[in-house]
Amino acid sequence: MGRTKNLAKILLINLLILIILFAFMEILFRAVYPEFRNHIFTETISLGKRMIFGNFNGASIRVPYPGYEKKINRQIPVILVLGDSISFGYGCGYEDIYWRKFERLLHITNSHPVQVISLSGYGNNLSDSARDLESSLSKSDMKLPVKVIIYQFNFNDITPYDRKSLQEKAHIVGFENTELFRKIALLRQRYLNRSVFLRVMQHYAGILRVKRHGSCEERGYDALGWYSYTFGGKPFKDTSELAWLDFEASLEKVKILSDKINVRCLIVISPLLYDIDKQKIHPYYNIHNFDFGCATINPRERLSAIAKRLDIDIIDPTAYMKDHFEKIVREGNFEPFYFTGEDNHFTPVAAEYMAEYMLTYFVNNKLY
């Protein structure tokens, strides 16, 4: 009996020590790594920001508050936005999404209001967006007062995997493509990420999992990661060319749908961190050590050629955003344009400049 009590006492003391140690590490890491706070993801939270959803022609869309119903005034022009997690509002509250900022700017500068609707979703590529657009237009009996269709191009859009394949983890092999791993990932994102200490540990563990050095062939997918197909990474050159052909076919489908309802079709490019921060000021810059020397395709040139063939104009805010980023840095008031450890999803600060450039394009081309 006494031995059992002693063992229980030792276990209790060790547990108390672990709790105190964890509490100390958590306090320390919250002070040292404040940028990793609120990295929480659930079905309704993205980077700690609440997401509220509504319905539009059967599609789930972001809305400003619970119970909001998206009702279309057929006397007011509609701008439809097609895109992925960026247009879905990754890490942003509704009012901070770039197209919502753009919509507000249009209202300020235009005596006639405009309605912006984003048919976007996590993991969407262009083939998904084309299907969503066709479905939405068919359910509206082609009577939506659409004036412009904007496709938001992301540099990870060129991929042999569509939304369904990505959701089913078809691009992942081994333990990471098991139900157990998915459950652990959901648990981590929903609960464990509330701890800054555990979040930082996960961040650095993720870096250790990839090959950060070696030739393009030795590193394989890790050399360019999710940009492997858009940039035509050397080990994926043939697959990349096929993926670009699929992309071109999907873009042509969007153009055909827009021509069918006699509206303008545009592409807006969402720049990468590497396009904006040439001084490498952002913390955790290129943490995976992507090697763009492994590229065999220039995405901007390829996209431009395809758009020219299909008679689609491109809105590229890269130079504008880069110029303003450098002005902020020169002033000594650096603010991240991209979320912590990200090179793709930009912050509300960058979204503001993207919206401004889009407004300038619309004004100069008399699109409203």
C-alpha positions in Angstrom: 0.0 0.0 0.0 2.8 2.4 1.0 4.7 1.5 -2.3 1.6 2.4 -4.3 1.2 5.7 -2.5 4.9 6.6 -3.1 4.6 5.7 -6.8 1.4 7.9 -7.1 3.2 10.7 -5.3 6.2 10.5 -7.7 3.9 10.5 -10.7 2.0 13.5 -9.4 5.2 15.4 -8.7 6.5 14.6 -12.2 3.2 15.7 -13.7 3.3 18.9 -11.8 6.9 19.6 -13.0 5.8 19.0 -16.6 2.9 21.3 -16.3 5.1 24.0 -14.8 7.7 23.5 -17.5 5.1 23.6 -20.2 3.5 26.8 -18.7 7.0 28.4 -18.6 7.7 27.5 -22.2 4.3 28.7 -23.3 4.9 32.1 -21.7 8.4 32.3 -23.1 7.3 31.4 -26.6 4.4 33.8 -26.6 6.8 36.6 -25.8 9.5 35.5 -28.3 7.1 34.3 -31.1 4.0 36.5 -31.0 3.6 36.1 -34.8 2.5 32.5 -34.2 -0.5 33.3 -32.1 -4.0 32.4 -33.2 -2.9 29.9 -35.9 -6.1 28.1 -35.4 -8.1 26.4 -38.1 -11.6 24.8 -38.0 -14.5 24.6 -40.4 -15.4 28.2 -39.5 -12.0 29.7 -38.4 -9.0 30.5 -40.5 -5.8 31.7 -38.8 -8.0 32.6 -35.8 -10.4 34.7 -38.0 -14.1 33.7 -37.9 -15.7 32.8 -41.2 -19.4 33.0 -41.8 -21.0 31.3 -44.7 -24.1 31.8 -46.8 -25.5 30.3 -49.9 -25.6 31.5 -53.5 -27.1 29.3 -56.1 -26.1 26.2 -54.1 -22.5 27.4 -53.6 -21.1 28.2 -50.2 -19.9 31.8 -50.0 -18.4 34.1 -47.4 -21.0 36.5 -45.9 -20.6 39.4 -43.4 -22.8 38.1 -40.5 -25.0 35.1 -39.5 -28.3 34.9 -41.2 -27.2 37.2 -44.1 -28.9 36.3 -47.4 -27.2 37.2 -50.7 -30.0 38.8 -52.7 -29.2 40.0 -56.1 -30.6 43.3 -57.4 -31.0 42.7 -61.1 -30.6 46.4 -61.7 -27.1 46.5 -60.3 -24.1 45.1 -62.2 -22.5 42.0 -60.8 -18.8 41.1 -60.8 -18.1 37.4 -60.3 -14.8 36.3 -58.8 -13.4 32.8 -59.3 -10.5 31.7 -57.2 -9.0 29.6 -54.4 -8.2 30.2 -50.7 -7.0 33.7 -51.4 -10.4 34.8 -52.8 -12.1 32.7 -50.1 -10.4 34.9 -47.6 -7.7 32.7 -45.9 -6.7 34.4 -42.6 -9.0 37.4 -43.3 -12.2 38.6 -41.8 -14.9 39.3 -44.4 -14.2 43.0 -44.6 -10.4 42.4 -45.1 -10.7 40.1 -48.2 -9.2 41.9 -51.2 -12.4 41.7 -53.4 -14.5 43.1 -50.6 -12.0 46.0 -50.2 -12.2 46.4 -54.0 -16.1 46.4 -53.8 -16.0 49.2 -51.2 -13.6 51.3 -53.3 -15.9 50.9 -56.3 -18.8 52.1 -54.2 -16.8 55.1 -53.0 -15.7 56.2 -56.5 -18.8 55.2 -58.4 -22.2 56.8 -58.2 -23.7 53.4 -59.4 -23.2 50.5 -56.9 -21.6 47.2 -57.9 -22.2 43.7 -56.5 -19.1 41.5 -56.1 -19.7 37.8 -55.6 -16.8 35.4 -54.9 -17.4 31.8 -56.1 -14.1 30.6 -54.5 -13.0 27.8 -52.2 -10.0 26.2 -50.5 -8.0 24.1 -52.9 -9.8 25.3 -56.0 -8.0 25.2 -59.3 -9.4 26.6 -62.5 -11.2 23.4 -63.5 -13.1 23.6 -60.2 -13.9 27.3 -60.8 -15.1 26.7 -64.3 -17.5 24.0 -63.0 -18.7 26.3 -60.2 -19.3 29.2 -62.7 -21.2 27.0 -65.1 -23.4 25.6 -62.2 -24.1 29.1 -60.8 -25.0 30.5 -64.2 -27.3 27.6 -65.1 -29.1 27.9 -61.7 -29.6 31.5 -62.4 -31.1 30.8 -65.9 -28.3 33.0 -67.3 -30.2 36.1 -65.9 -27.6 37.4 -63.5 -26.7 41.0 -64.3 -23.0 40.0 -64.6 -20.8 42.6 -66.1 -17.3 41.1 -65.5 -15.9 37.7 -64.5 -12.6 37.8 -62.8 -10.4 34.8 -62.3 -7.8 35.1 -59.6 -4.7 33.3 -60.7 -2.5 31.8 -58.1 1.0 30.4 -58.8 0.0 27.1 -57.4 -3.1 26.8 -59.6 -1.4 24.6 -62.2 -1.6 21.1 -60.9 -2.8 17.7 -62.0 -5.1 17.5 -59.0 -8.5 19.1 -58.7 -10.3 20.1 -55.5 -11.8 16.6 -54.9 -8.4 14.9 -55.4 -6.7 17.4 -53.0 -9.5 16.8 -50.4 -8.9 13.1 -50.7 -5.1 13.7 -50.4 -4.4 11.9 -53.7 -1.2 14.0 -54.0 0.2 12.6 -50.7 1.6 9.1 -50.1 2.4 7.1 -47.1 1.2 7.7 -43.5 0.2 11.3 -44.3 -2.5 9.8 -46.6 -4.2 7.9 -43.8 -7.4 8.6 -41.9 -5.4 8.6 -38.6 -3.0 11.3 -39.9 -6.0 13.4 -41.1 -7.6 13.2 -37.6 -4.4 14.1 -35.9 -3.9 17.1 -38.3 -7.5 18.3 -37.6 -6.9 18.0 -33.8 -3.6 19.9 -34.1 -5.1 22.7 -36.1 -8.2 23.0 -34.0 -6.7 22.6 -30.5 -2.9 22.2 -30.3 -2.3 25.4 -32.3 -3.8 27.3 -29.4 -0.4 26.8 -27.8 2.3 29.0 -29.4 4.9 26.7 -28.0 3.4 23.7 -29.8 2.7 25.7 -33.0 6.4 26.8 -33.2 7.5 23.2 -32.7 5.2 22.1 -35.5 6.6 24.9 -37.7 10.2 23.7 -37.4 9.3 20.0 -37.5 7.6 20.8 -40.9 10.8 22.3 -42.2 12.8 19.2 -41.1 10.5 16.9 -43.1 11.5 18.3 -46.5 14.7 18.1 -48.5 16.1 21.6 -48.4 19.4 21.0 -50.2 20.6 19.0 -53.2 19.9 19.0 -57.0 16.5 19.5 -58.5 16.3 15.8 -59.2 17.5 14.8 -55.7 15.0 17.1 -54.0 12.2 16.1 -56.3 8.9 17.8 -55.3 10.6 19.6 -52.4 12.7 21.7 -54.8 9.6 23.8 -55.7 6.9 22.3 -53.6 3.4 23.4 -54.5 4.8 25.5 -57.4 6.4 22.4 -59.1 3.8 22.2 -61.9 3.3 26.0 -62.5 7.0 26.5 -62.9 7.6 23.2 -64.5 10.1 21.8 -62.0 12.7 19.7 -63.9 11.6 16.3 -62.4 8.0 17.2 -63.4 8.5 18.8 -66.8 6.2 16.5 -68.8 3.5 16.4 -66.2 3.7 20.2 -65.9 3.1 20.6 -69.7 0.0 18.4 -69.5 -1.2 20.4 -66.4 -0.8 23.7 -68.3 -2.8 22.2 -71.3 -5.6 21.3 -68.9 -5.4 24.8 -67.4 -5.7 26.3 -70.8 -8.7 24.2 -71.6 -10.4 25.3 -68.4 -9.6 28.9 -69.0 -11.1 28.6 -72.5 -14.3 27.1 -70.9 -14.6 30.2 -68.6 -14.1 32.5 -71.7 -16.8 30.6 -73.6 -19.2 30.9 -70.7 -18.4 34.6 -70.3 -18.9 35.2 -74.1 -22.2 33.3 -73.9 -23.6 35.9 -71.5 -21.7 38.7 -73.3 -19.5 39.8 -70.4 -15.8 40.8 -70.0 -13.4 38.1 -68.7 -10.3 39.1 -66.8 -7.4 37.5 -64.9 -6.0 39.1 -61.8 -2.7 37.7 -60.6 -2.0 37.3 -56.9 1.7 37.8 -56.5 4.1 35.7 -54.4 6.2 36.9 -51.5 9.2 36.4 -53.8 7.8 38.9 -56.3 7.2 41.6 -53.6 9.9 41.3 -51.0 13.2 41.3 -52.9 15.1 42.3 -49.8 14.0 39.2 -48.0 12.8 41.1 -45.0 9.9 39.0 -44.0 10.6 36.6 -41.1 10.8 32.9 -42.2 11.5 34.0 -45.8 11.6 30.9 -48.1 11.7 28.5 -45.2 11.6 25.5 -47.6 14.5 26.9 -49.6 12.6 26.6 -52.9 14.9 26.7 -55.9 13.4 28.5 -58.8 16.5 27.6 -60.8 14.7 24.2 -61.2 12.0 25.9 -63.3 11.6 25.1 -67.0 8.5 27.3 -67.4 8.1 31.1 -67.0 4.5 31.2 -65.6 3.8 34.9 -66.5 5.0 34.4 -70.1 3.0 31.2 -70.4 -0.2 32.8 -68.9 0.2 35.9 -71.0 0.4 33.9 -74.2 -2.7 31.8 -73.3 -4.6 35.0 -72.3 -3.7 36.7 -75.6 -4.9 33.7 -77.6 -8.2 33.7 -75.7 -8.5 37.6 -75.8 -8.5 37.9 -72.0 -6.8 40.8 -70.3 -4.5 40.4 -67.3 -4.5 42.6 -64.2 -1.1 42.2 -62.6 -0.7 44.3 -59.4 2.8 43.0 -58.7 4.8 46.1 -59.5 2.3 48.3 -57.7 2.3 46.2 -54.5 6.1 45.8 -54.6 6.6 49.6 -54.9 4.4 50.3 -51.9 6.0 47.6 -49.9 9.4 49.1 -50.5 8.1 52.6 -49.6 6.8 51.2 -46.3 10.1 49.5 -45.6 12.1 52.7 -46.6 10.0 54.6 -44.1 10.9 52.2 -41.4 7.4 51.0 -40.9 7.6 47.4 -42.1 4.4 45.5 -42.0 4.2 41.9 -43.3 2.5 41.5 -46.6 2.3 37.8 -46.1 1.3 35.7 -43.1 3.9 34.1 -40.9 5.9 31.4 -42.8 3.7 32.0 -45.9 4.8 32.9 -49.4 1.4 32.8 -51.0 -1.4 34.1 -48.7 -1.2 37.8 -48.2 -2.3 39.9 -45.3 -5.1 42.5 -45.2 -2.3 45.2 -45.6 -1.3 43.7 -49.0 -5.0 43.1 -49.9 -5.6 46.9 -49.7 -3.0 47.6 -52.4 -4.2 44.8 -54.6 -7.7 46.3 -54.4 -6.4 49.8 -55.2 -4.7 48.5 -58.3 -7.8 46.6 -59.4 -9.8 49.8 -59.0 -7.2 51.8 -61.1 -7.5 49.2 -63.9 -11.3 49.4 -63.8 -11.2 53.2 -63.9 -8.7 53.4 -66.7 -10.6 50.8 -68.8 -14.1 52.2 -68.0 -15.3 48.9 -66.8 -18.0 50.3 -64.5 
